Amino acid sequence: MALIMKYIDSMQRYMDSYGDSRTKDWPMMSSPFPTLAVCLTYVYLVKVLGPRLMENRKPFQLQNTLIIYNAAQVIFSAWLFYEIAFSGWLTGHYNFRCQPVDYSNNPRTLRMVHACWWYYFSKFTEFMDTIFFVLRKKTSQVTTLHVIHHGCMPMSVWFGVKFTPGGHSTFFGLLNTFVHIVMYTYYMFSAMGPQFQKYLWWKKYLTTLQMVQFVLIMVHAFQLLFIDCNYPKAFVWWIGMHAVMFFFLFNEFYKNAYKGRRMKHKNLLMFILQRKMKYDDDVDEVKQKDSNNKAAEDEDKKALLANGHVSNGVISNGSVANGYPKNGYKTAAASAPATTLINGNSASMNGSVKTSTANGSVYKNGEAPLLANGHSKMVGGELAAQLTQRKLQQQQK
């Protein structure tokens, strides 16, 4: 413990010796530990304590509070941008290639020093972004990127205000306050309700603007590694590496939020197109089946006609191709005997069997063959002989 206190005491003497005397007695400037304590408390609050306290509570409805807060942040950021710009960077007195820190009490210089401290203070007000997410139970938005970005910034800016308030490093504040004007304007309109959603199509361009900011800060800071400038190299690395870290964090967020969404939309589109193609294939298959069924029905009709079915109830020649006569009985085939049908019935129209009369034999059933109308078919002497025979039988009785 004594070793730790000794280390803290030596660090305090170093800061008093090399720190800017103009900001030494300003709030939170005497030591880095108050700022560090606030940052750690913020992380614990939004990642542990806050979600635990809100776990069994309903989310707060903070629409009006959010509108007022974001509007105030827009105004605050706009004022900071104006102060940083017109106390240095847009006055013609600042050089974009190399701008050493002016430690004088010149009014314009002191204006920049005060702007630096207020920029440091603004990093604490930005903690409210995350606290509102927790109170509204929007824990999905309390990402690692969000917490690191807000948790590190006060500590990073503290060193700038303590040792180099003004000069080359304030270019970071100039760009960052401009981005925050745009960002909090977006948040303000978003808090106003769904009717303003149609005006917020530029969200992904806001993330792009933030990444462009970090690229410009990297280039602006790291150029001093190749230029002889009366500016501490330690702060060049400090600012440049912060810009690198935030660039990659925001780039990862951009890929997950927008390119991932684009892939989902692409996959959804492919799914819809595949469903449509499948539907079209199903329709074509049904049409093909209907066409095949119709062709099969036509073939069946042709086959039925060929098998003796009439067309519209009429057969032009009174018989059909397979030999069925009008009464439906099949005639003898050319190779079968003239007196015999293929089904074994005699050639008589009523189907009774008879023997040939050429050899004088009588009919098998003792009956004469019937005409088509049911009358006997006898000729000449055969009829007379039969009548004589019946007459003799009657006389004998």
Secondary structure as GFF3:
##gff-version 3
##sequence-region A 1 397
A	DSSP	alpha_helix	2	18	.	.	.	ID=ss1
A	DSSP	alpha_helix	33	44	.	.	.	ID=ss2
A	DSSP	pi_helix	45	49	.	.	.	ID=ss3
A	DSSP	alpha_helix	50	54	.	.	.	ID=ss4
A	DSSP	alpha_helix	63	84	.	.	.	ID=ss5
A	DSSP	pi_helix	85	89	.	.	.	ID=ss6
A	DSSP	alpha_helix	107	125	.	.	.	ID=ss7
A	DSSP	alpha_helix	127	135	.	.	.	ID=ss8
A	DSSP	three_ten_helix	139	141	.	.	.	ID=ss9
A	DSSP	alpha_helix	144	163	.	.	.	ID=ss10
A	DSSP	three_ten_helix	167	169	.	.	.	ID=ss11
A	DSSP	alpha_helix	170	191	.	.	.	ID=ss12
A	DSSP	three_ten_helix	194	199	.	.	.	ID=ss13
A	DSSP	alpha_helix	203	222	.	.	.	ID=ss14
A	DSSP	three_ten_helix	223	225	.	.	.	ID=ss15
A	DSSP	alpha_helix	233	254	.	.	.	ID=ss16
A	DSSP	pi_helix	255	259	.	.	.	ID=ss17
A	DSSP	alpha_helix	260	306	.	.	.	ID=ss18
A	DSSP	alpha_helix	380	396	.	.	.	ID=ss19
###
